[in-house]
């Protein structure tokens, strides 16, 4: 994977905005969630585009069109119907609007705003941060781990999305019946801590380009896949073209 894909920067994103972005991306593609994120930021905040969190807050403060430089406070006070309409392109927009407002209210109540929340994510023990994130309504393991990785810059964190879950069971790295948390445990145990972030992003790209849910490229010949010599092809039969989820159900990813 290192020969296929570039190493990205991990850490430095504003923690609350990272949380918002990841919630918007749940159960949808980047193509759908990115416009929703852009529209939300245009109405309620100022995008960081990966910039340092403090610079992002300064940019929000400098935006004359905003009454509130704190994105968490802005979303906590947002009208849910208006917010839902703003993020409509992300799908499940009513539920996501409800989650965003509820999460923002918790962040404001417990941390005072996004600046203190950002410091919490960056400075406290990762296990404590993960537990606090998982306690938020609508935040699951993948979302929590993405915040730890992309905002906190924590090594040893390997978020598991549908691509990662599929690939490492198919490869035989994790047991065929492993759930998301079991796959995460195997990867975070066996992958060097400093390579976990790259492993996550590279695996997503690999899943999109090669190890697809319904038609992995190995069906067109083993030479088509750069990892074919390392793969057990669990649930994939290149001879018959049959593809079955390793856990025993047909993948609908």
N, C-alpha and C positions, 0 to 999 in steps of 0.2 A: 504493500500500500504506500510505503514511503517513496517508492520509485514512480508511483502513479500520481500522487497528489502533493500539493504544497502544504507545509506546516502553517497553521493559522495562529493568530494571537489569542491567547486565552487569559481572561481577566481584563479589567479596565472598564467594562460596561457598568452603567448605573444599575444597581441591584434591582430597584423597583421597576425601572423601565424594562430590564431584562425579564423580570417576572411577568410583566404585562405582555411583552412580545411572545413569550413562550405559551402563555395562556391562550393568546389569539391563535397560535399555531396548532393547538390541540385538535386532532381529528380533521386536519385539513392540510393543504399543501402550502409551500412558501408563496406560490403564485397567488393564492387566495388570501393568505394572511398578511402579506406585505402591504398591499393597498389599505387593508384595515388598520394596520399599525400606523401607516403614514397619515391616514385620515384622523386617527385618534390623536396623534401627536400634534397635527396641525390645529386641532380644536382645543386640546387640553395641555399641551406641553411642547417641548422642542427636542427634536431627535438628536441623539448622541452620535449615531453612526460609528459606534465603537470608540468614541473619544473618552477621555478621562471623565469620571463621574462628576468631579467638582466643576470641570469646564462645562459639562452638560447643564448643571444647575445654574451656572453663570449665564449661559446662553438663554435659558428659560427666563431668568430674571430680566435680561436685556430685551426680551421680546415685548414690544409695546402693546401687542394685541392680547396679552395675557394678564389677568388680574392676579393670578397666583402662580409663583415660581415653583411651588412644590407640586409635582405631578400626583403624588398620593392624595394630597389634600384636594386637588382639583377633581380627581375621580371619586373621592369619597362624597363630594358635594354634587356630583353629576346627576342629572335627570336620567333615569335608567332607559326610558324610551328613546331619548335623544342619543344616548351612548350606543344603544343597540342599533339604531339607524346608522350611526357613524361607522360601526364595525361590521356592517351587514355582509360585506364581501368575504369575511372569515368563516361564514357558516355558523350555525348554532348561536346566532348573535344574541338572542334573548338570554340564553343561559350564560353565555360568556360575559354579557353586560352585568348580569346579576353577580357573577363571580368577581369581576373586576371591582365593582362597587364595594362588595362585602370585604374583599381582601384589602382594598384601600382604606376602608374604615378601620380594620384591624391594625394596619400599619400605623395610621395616624394615632389611634388610641394607645397602642403599646409602645411605639417608638417615637412618636411625635412628628413623624414625617419621613420623607424618603432619604434625607441626608443621614439621619441616625440609623435608619434601616440599612443603608449602604455600609456604614461603619460596622454594624453588627455582622453582616454577611462576610465582610473582609477580615474581621479581627477575631471573632469568637471561634471556639472549637468547631470544626466542620460537622461533627456528629450533633452538636447542640443546634447549629444552624439548620441542618437537614431536618431535625426533629421539629423545630419551630416552623419551617416551611411546610412540612407535611401536615401540620396542625391547621393550616389555612384551608378553608373550603375551596374545593376545586383544584387543589395542588396535589399532584401525584409524584411518584418517585422520579420520573423523567424530568418533570418541570423543576423540582427541587434541585436535582443534580445539574441541570443546565444553569441555574442561577449560581450554584457553587463554582461551576467551571468558568462560565463566561463573565460573571461579575466578580466572584471571589478569587478567581485565578487559582483555584485549589488543584494541586496535583493529586493523582490517585483517584480521581472522580471520572467514571466512565458512564455517562448517561445512556440508558437503553431505550431507544425508540423502536418502532416496528421493524425498521431495516436491521438494526443491531440484533434484535431478538431473533429475527429470521435467519440472518447470516450465520451466527455463531452456533445455532443448533444444526443448521444445514451442514456447516463445515465439520461438525463433530467436536467442537471445542467445549460446548456445553451439552448436557444431556438433552435428548430429543423432547422430553416432557417438561423441561425447565421453564418456569414462569419468568417474567421480567426481572424480578429480584434475584432469582437463582442465576440467571445469565449475568447480571451485574456482579454478583458475588464471585463468580468464576473469573470474569475479566479483571476485576479490581485485585484479585489475588494473584493472577498469573501475568498480567501486563505490567511492565515497569511503570511506576507512578508518573514519571515525567512524559510517558507516551500515551497515557489514557485519553487526554484531551484530543490529541491528533487521531487516536484510534476511533473515537466517537465520530468526528467530522469526516474522516476518510472512509469509514464504514458506510456512512449515509450515502456518500458519493458513489461508492462501490456498489451499494444496493440499487441505486438509481440507474447505473450504467451497465452493470454486469449481473449481479445476483438478484434479479427481479423476482417478485412474488410468484407470478403465474408463468413467466417464460424466461428463466435464467439462460444466459447465452450458451451455457454448456450443452443445451439441447441442439445447438447448431454445430457442435463439435467441441471436444474438450480443449482444443487449442485456442478457442475463442476466449477462454477465461484465464486470467493470469494467476489465479489461485487453484486451478484444477488439480495440480499435483499435491496440494495440501488439503483437499476437500474430501470428506466422506460422502458428500451428496445425499445426505439423509433426506428421504422423501422425494428425491429426484431420480428419474430413470431415463437417461439419455436415449436408450434404445426404443422405448415405447412412447416417450414424450410425456409421460405421466408426472405431474407435480403435485405432491401432497404435503401439507404442512407437517413438519416433523412431530408435532404433538398429536397428529392424527386427523386433523380437519383441513379442508381445502382453504388455502389462504385467500382472503379477500382484500389484501392490502393494495 
